[in-house]
Amino acid sequence: MRRAIVHIGMPRTGSTSFQEVLARLRPGLDAAGICYPKLAPPGAPESLDVNHHRLGQGLDRRRSEAERRAGLARLDAILGATRADTLILSYEDFAVQRARWRVPEVLAGIFARHGFALETVLVVKPQEEQLASAYALRTQVVFEGRTFRGFLGAEGASGRYDYDALLAPWRRASQGRVTAVPFRDRRSDAPLLARLIDGLGLRDRLAALLTPADLEYRTNRSAGPLAVEAACRLYRLGVHRQVIGHPRQLGHCLDRWAWSRGLDAERFRGDAPDGLARVAARFAGANERFAAACWGRPWDAVIDTAPAASPNELAAGPIAPETEALVAALVRAATDHVAFQAPPAWRRRTAYLLEEFKERLGDAVGYPAWRVP
């Protein structure tokens, strides 16, 4: 049978880099026998076809039933027409969708009708780092006002970080055809994208298309401590509610302001060592089961951790006057950017209650609250 490779995540593990490289290679993929399909609705901007989030959002009911059916119909038509023997879908939230939507089974069924066998690929890193990335992302979309410690206390036990449980339905639908790639691998110092492509057995096919720069490509840089602190303050002010367009726009404004001035050279590192230790202990058993099933080796024999570094979270301690001045300047730049007008206190309280409800809804349906329509 032909191969249908579904890249399911995890979020914040180089997914966008992988997707952008594949999208750039599309003109030459047919000759290599690979299909990275365009599944966005007709007439949609080209940017919507970098990955397959529209199909994924339809499958987990974040979009209408009509959009779900249309997305599956477009996939069905492509599967029926392509001569490629390998198809790739990529959407980093496939990994965290609720089992009740039976997304792996739905995709496996449509693939099988066209002679494709489902395979699953995902990239993983230690939960402590995954949670830090999730917190940094929430600040980049200005949807977080807590300290990292506060976030970890609420989120650190979430099933969204149990990789073994998340992979289980995909493993069953793939009949065990799973490729798990460490974000950092003790066995190799090759770039992540090179290891991902090698793990899928696609290096020979893509060799003529890939450049060294492609294999080293990284995007979606994480925010630094100044931007994170400013973003939390903006959230508490309610500035995010006056942003038109994608919620990450305001975070990009903060990052550009800091990076253009040579600030925030280091990524944010939260200050919650006790909480991180509890997270590591909580998921240790699940990680060992995951590693045994995917690699036949212990987790720590394969997964490498980030280089040790001290926390740099500003909210965790006294802020030096010169640093406070930079944060205040960042906040002013962002509020000026959106022409922010402070709402009455009662309106802010009401809005926070609504966001708290969306947070609980996000937990129930299995994706972040800022992505709830």
N, C-alpha and C positions, 0 to 999 in steps of 0.2 A: 504493500500500500504506500501511497504518498504520505508525506509528513505534514502535519498541521501543528506548528510550534506556537504555543500560547505563552507569552512572557507575562507573568502575573504580578510582578513587583520584586521585592517589597517597595513601598513608597520610600523615596529619598535614598535610593541605592544606585544611582547612575541611570535610572530609567530614561530620563529625558535625553541624556547624551546618546544612549543606544538608539532611541527613536529618531533623533535628528540625523544621526549618521545614516540609518537605513533610509530615511526620507530623501537625503541627498543622493544616495546611491540608486534610487528608483530607476533612472534612465538605463542603467546597465544591468539591473537585476534579472530581467527576462532572459537575457542571454546566459545567465548563470543558473537558470532553472528555478529562480526564487521569486515569489510574489509577496510583496509588502503592500497590501491592497489599500486603495483609497475608499473609505467607507462613509465619509461625511456626506450630508445631503447635497443634491445637485445645486450648483451655484454658490456653495459655501466657500469662504475664503480658504486659500491654500493652507494657511496655518492650522486649520482644523483637521487636516489630514496628516499631520506629523505623527500622530498616534491614533489609537482607536477608542478614545474616551467616549465619543458619542454613542458607539455601539455598547460599550460597557455601562454607561449611565442608563441606556434603555433597558439593558438586561437586569439591572438592579432597581428598576422602576423609579429612577430619579427623573426620567423623562416619560412622556405620555406613551400609552399603549400603541398609538399610531406610529410614533417614532421607533418604538421597539420593533414592531413588525417591519417597518420600512428598512431599518438597519439590518435585520436578519435577511430580508429579501435581497438587499444589495450584496451581502456576503454570499448568499446562495447563488446569485447570478455570476459572481466572480469565480466561485468554486467550479461552477459548471462550464465556464468559458476558458479558464486558464490552462495552459499547457505545462505550467511549472509543476515540479514534483515536490516542492517545499513551499509552504505558505507560513508567514509569520504574522501573528497578531500581538500587539503590545499595549498594555494598559496597566499601570501600576496599582490600581485599586481592585483589579480582579482578585488579588490575594485576600482582601479584607471584606469581600461581599458576604452577606448572610447566606447560609446553606439553604435556606428555604427557597431561594430563587433558582436553585439547581442550575446555575450557570455552567459549570463544567459538563453536566449531562446534556444541556441544550446544545452546547457547541460540539461536543463529541458526536451527537446525533446528526447534526447538519454536515459535519465533516465526513462521517461514515457514508452518508448517502452519495457522496462524490468520490469515494475511494481514498479518503485521507484518514490517517490515524492520528488522534490527538497526542501531543507531547506537551509537557509542562516544563517551563524553566523559570527559576526565580533566583534573586540575589539576596543574601542575608548578611546581617552584621549583628554583633551582640545587642541584646535588648536595651542595655544601658545607653548605647550610642543611638539606637533607633528612636528611643524616647527623647533624647536630646535633639535629634533631627526633627522630630514631630513638634517639639516645643518651638524650635527656631522657625519652622514653617508657619506655625500659628502666629508668631510675632510678625513674620513677613507679610501675612495677609491681615495684620492688625486685628486679631481676634483672640488676644490673650492679655490679661491684666495681672495674672498671678506671678509670683516668683516661680522659679524652676522647682523649688521644693514643694510649693503648693500644687503645681501641676502634677508632679510625680506622685504626690499623695493620693490624688484623685484618679490618675490614669495608669499608674504603675502596675495595677492588677488586671488591666483590660485583656480580654481574649485576643485583641488585635495584635498582640505580641507573642502569642503562642504559635510559633512557626509550624510545629508538628501538627497541631489541630487545624490550622489554616490550610495546610497542604493536603490533609487527608482526603477531602472530596476530589481534589484535582488528581491525586495519586490514583484513586479508584477509577476515575473517568479515563485517565491516561493508561490504565492497566500497568502501572509501575514505571512508565516511561517518563522519568523525572530527571532533570539536570539542575542541580543546586550549585550555585557559584558563590563562594565567599566574597564579601566586599573587599576584604584583605585576606590573602591566603598565605599561610605559613609555608606552603610547599612551592610557592612561585612568587617572584617579584615582578611578573609581567603586568602591564596595565589591565585594569578591570575589563575594558571592552575586548581586549585581545583574549583574555581568559574566557569571557563569555562566548565569543565567536568560536574559539577552540573547543570549548565544552560542548557546543552544539554540532561540532564536526563540519563547520562551514568555512574554515580558513582557506582551504584550497579553492573553493568556488569563488570566494570574495577577494582572493589575493590580488587579482589584477585590478580591482576597483578600489581597494583600501590603500590609503597613504599612511605613513607613520603618524601624521598629525591626526588622522581619523582615530587611530587606536589610542592616542593620548588625550582625545577630546573630552573636556569636562565642561558642563554648564550648570546653571542653577546654584551658583556659589552661595554658601550659607552666610547668614548675617553675623555680624560681629557684636561685641558687647554694647557699644554705643547705640547702634541701631535697635537692638533688642530692648534696651531700657527706654529709648524714645518711643518705640512702638507700643510698649505696655502703657506708657503715659497717655499716648494718643487714644488707645482703646478705652482707658478709664474716662477720658474726656468725651468719648463718643464720636471722635472724628471719622472713624471708619464708616459711619452711617451716612456721611455726606459725600462719599466717593462714588462717582459714576463709572461703571465698567467693572473690570475684573478686580476682586478685592486685593490682589497682590500689587496693584498699581502704586498704592501708597507706600508699601514696603520697599518697592523698587526706588521710589523717590528718596527714602531714607538711606538705602544702600549706596545709591549713586552719590548723594551728598557726602557721605563718609569716605567712600573709596576715592572719589576725585580729589580729596584733601589728604590722601595718604593715611587715613584712619581706618580702624577696624581691619587691620591686616590679618588678625587671627580670628578664627571662627569663635562663636559664643561657646563657653563652657560653663554649665550651671554648677551651683554650689549646693550639693545635696549628697554627700558621700554616704551617709547612712541609708538614705532612700535608694540610692543606686545599688548598694550592697544587698538590700532586701529584694530588689528586682532581680539581681543576678541569682540569688538563692531560689527565688520563686520559680524561675524558668529553667533551672539547671537540669531537672529530670527530663522535661520536654525537649530541651536541646540535645540531650544525649540520645533520645529516641530518634529525633530528626537526623542527627549525624550518623547513627548506626544504619538507618534506612537508606540514606542518600550516599554516604561515603564509605560505610563499613569501618569507620574509625571514630575515636572519641572526638567530641566537639572541639576541645582545646588543641587537638593535634592538627586541626584543619583551619579553624577560625583564628585569625590574628586580630589583635586589638589595636586601637589607635595609640600612638606614642603618648606616654604619660605627660601630663601637663596640669598645672594648677588651675583651679576655677578662675574665671575672670568676670563673673556675673556682678554687675554694679549694684543691683538691689540687695545683695547679700551683706553689704557692709557700708561703712561711711564712704561717701564719694568726695574726692578731692575737689576743691573749688574750681580748678581749671577744667576738670572733667565735667563737673556739673554745668559749667558754662557751655561746653560743647553739646551736651545733651539738650540743654535749653535751646540752643541755636538750631539743633536738629528738629526739635518740636515746632519751633517757629517756622522753619522752612516748610515743614509738612502742612501746617495749618494754613500758611499763606498759599501753598500750592493748590489747595482745594477751597480757598476762600471760606474757611471754617467760621461758622457762627454758632456760638455756644447755645444749646437749647436750655429751656428751663429745667431745673433739677427734677421736677416731677416727671417730665418727659424722658429724661435719661433713665430714671428708675424703672419706668414702664418698659423702655426698650431693653434694659438689662434683664428684666423678668422674661421677656419674649426670647431673648438669646439663651437664657438658661433653659427654657423649654426646648429650644432647638438643639441645645447640647444633649439633653436627655433623649430627644428623638434620634439624634445622630448615633448615640450609643445603642439605641434599640435596633436601628436599621443597618448599622455597621459601617458608617463612614463619618468623617469629621463634620462637626456642626456647621462650619463655615461653608460646607459644600451642600448643605440641605437647601433645596430650592425655596 
